[in-house]
């Protein structure tokens, strides 16, 4: 067993930025869990001294000091696998089978073309295909690369956790990435341990090390037997302080990260649905491409095609050169391959990725951090939101506004002075020691700084400012012996203290008023005399609590009892606090006002067909008052209110049949435990609901995981809750939950727009090419032209249609059912109408265009290409709304849409007017451009008329089945 003494490290001063211990020693200490080595190093006090840190004051809060620690011990960041480069995405895109075939065709065409016509003229056909393919690969790869970078950025934001540390005697929050060796970190239930370190001080601290060891049992941490804390683990119970000894790649989590490579290839539900549809289109495309190739091949070799000079038959035995035959075959193969390329909707996953990335970025700006991609879509299908009260519906700015002793309400400072000193001293003692918060007196002399949860801060500020509590003085005269930390099951916390002056032991309890009063057998009156707590007094106290609760106040009670020393020196009971026959000290009422706009947010949900349920640990009167104020309950309908409000215990004790019968009607569940919330979620899911749940505590984790969408709170939420959730609500505001709901629906709507647009091109291209090939022996569009259409269809349309902001109309329709197909009957109606129009126009131009416009075949083919592309431009406008006739509403807000349309038109003009050899086009006159635009624009009124045609919402077969059921 190795040992290193402090004296042996003294010579490391210069090498280790002046610290009397080095990184290797600290890493070895933590890795081996070596208590002997810890003692050799002087224990935790020796490590504190060597790291120039203090148990109470932490480290000096100076930039130079922090930088010195970074230099000596490293930063609290982890080296991750190198991000995928743009070249990687280009290589992935280039490996696609269709791209490989196209490149092979381009290479062969290039070779034969140069051989036949020389380098100056012969490179055009093959070179054009080659350039078009490279452009598609580059644009697709760049789009994927950009989204990859976006997801990495969001992932980093998700990992950025605020940590409570003390620096320069002042408790403050810093980013987990800014934690340094020597920092003194505060830990409480639900926190993630930010780095490796040593236990300094705390009570009942238990850690979940399952992320490190796989063991589910919680590990107890103390100063004597197991003072070691490891990064990545979670605090399961108690609270404490730790000294950071190893950070980043030197920590145990960092060592593990060296061998872990996260590569998230998660498919969202929408992508899975669309991926099932893709093979069908691919099979149809392959069949059409094969038939087109066979027809072209047959007509070429049977003489049923026209040569360039107009004579019948391109192929003549003995006269046609082999190079011409090969080039003709390559053209046929290229066209067939590109038909397959267009038929396969590879743009579907790109569109989903684009809209999710765009939505995630915008949701981040709206205070919502998406941790799982699928949550964006699923939120759009939510039918029920189960929400907490504190901080979500309320401001989480708590203040003590009422204090009751006996049956008397105490108001201002003058009245507090009338309370006996003995009672005040007990209240101050209970508040000072039975808390996870703290009070800091800044050196600047400004006001006191309070830290901790909002409830703890409210009680601490009340005791310090109103009752003149001096927490530092109290800590000098009392010592904490044992702590029972607050948990949402018992809704109370307790502490055992020993007074140094007389060595007496005192138990203090604090918690929900009903719980604490039940534990009391007597109370202090206003004169400081102890009285028995009889039935009459209990009834009066109950009325006081209900009165405060009806005013939306949270009721907290304080109780005390002096206990015998021998009882708490007994090993069996040393961890048990006395909880019977206590003396009630008083009650406080804490006000937490509702958030502005929360009522409107709740009404928005209800109007959108989403029911809001309030699940809270507060008593039933407080819960009803808040629910009424927020619009969850309607006070006019008393019969509904009686059925809609239930307590957690009552719900828990229902039979499974009763729960399933009543769960839909419940709008408020008060005095609920995390188990009750989980039970509610399970019942709602069994009834077919898509459930979103908010939670902030460690014990909320099961409900957050069970829910379809778990929403954790960014400010109040523990790290356990955040890791169990799908989305983090950064401002803890219910209005943000509604924003997430709107974005979720927007994601689904945007994907449907794009799918409708792409299917229109698929259907039109396949039908036109097949009919033209079968009847005329040639296809109207060349390989390069088809590739340009494919680029418009996949990448550019995805950018234009997948980035529309969610509209108000989305919140005026019911939620999308999970069983509902992505491609609805309404979409098929629009697709077939537009495809039929495009097929009719292109075939008329193919067979009659030269005579109608009096132009050559070359100009006519260019007009066909131009009309087809412009049809897609106008159809992008039509696709902006699947059902609404006015597709131009809100279009000015989407600048990217206009940019994409502008780029498409500009490139089309360049291809027609300037890149004539590259795109195989002929320059058009102003009148011909006008004709092309006029013909294409007809798609807009057609879209308007078609949207007036009603279609069934459900499959016709379902109506037939329903009719059969009725007749039978």
Buried (B, 14 or more C-beta within 10 A) or exposed (E): EEEBEBEEBEEBEEEBBEBBBBBEBBBBBBBBEBBEBBEBBBBBEBBBBBBBBBBEBBBBBEEEBBEBBBEBBBBBBBEEEEEBEBEBBBEBBBEBEBBEBBBBBBBBBBBBBBEBBEEEEBBBBBBBBBBBBBEBBBBBBBBBBBBBBBBEEBEEBBEEBBBBBBBBBBBBEBEBBBBBBBBBBBBBBBBBBBBBBBBBBBBBBBBBBBBBEEEEEBBBBEBEEBBBBBBBBBBBBBBBBBBBBBBBBBBBBBBBBEEEEEEEEEBBBBBEBBBEBBEEBBEBBBBBBEBBBBBBBEBBBEBBBBBEEEEEBBBEEEEBEEBBBBBBBBBBBBBBBBBBBBBBBBBBBBBBBBBBBBBBBBBBEBBBBBBBBBBBBBBBBBBBBBBBBBBBBBBBEBBBBBBBBBEBBBEEEEEBEEBBEEBBEBBBBBBBBBBBBBBBBEEEEEEEBBBBBBBBBBBBBBBBBBBEBBBEEBEEEBEBBBBBBBBBEBBBBBBBBBBEEEEBBBBBBBBBBBBBBEBBBBBBBBEBEEEEBEEEBBEEBEEBBBBBBEBBBBBBBBBBBEBEEEEBEEEEEEEEBBBEEBBBBBBBBBBBEBBEEBBEBBBBBEEBEBBBBBBBBBBBBBBBBBBBBBBBBEEEEEEEBEEBBBBBEBBBEBEEEEBBEBBBEBBBBBBBBBBBBBBBBBBBBEEEBBBBBBBBBBBBBBBBBBBBBBBBBBBBBBBBBBBBBBBBBBBBBBBBBBBBBBBBBBBBBBBBBBBBBBBBBBBBBBBBBBBBBBEBBBBBBBBBBBBBBBBBBBBBBBBBBBBBBBBEBBBEEEBBEBEEEBBBBBBBBBBBBBBBBBBEBBBEBBBEBBEEBEBEEEBBBBBBBBBBBBBBBBBBBBBBBBBEEEBEEBBEEBEBBEEBBEBBBEBBEEBBBEBBEBBBBBEBEEEBBEBBBEBBBEBBEBBEEBBEEEBEEEEEEEEEEEEEEEEE
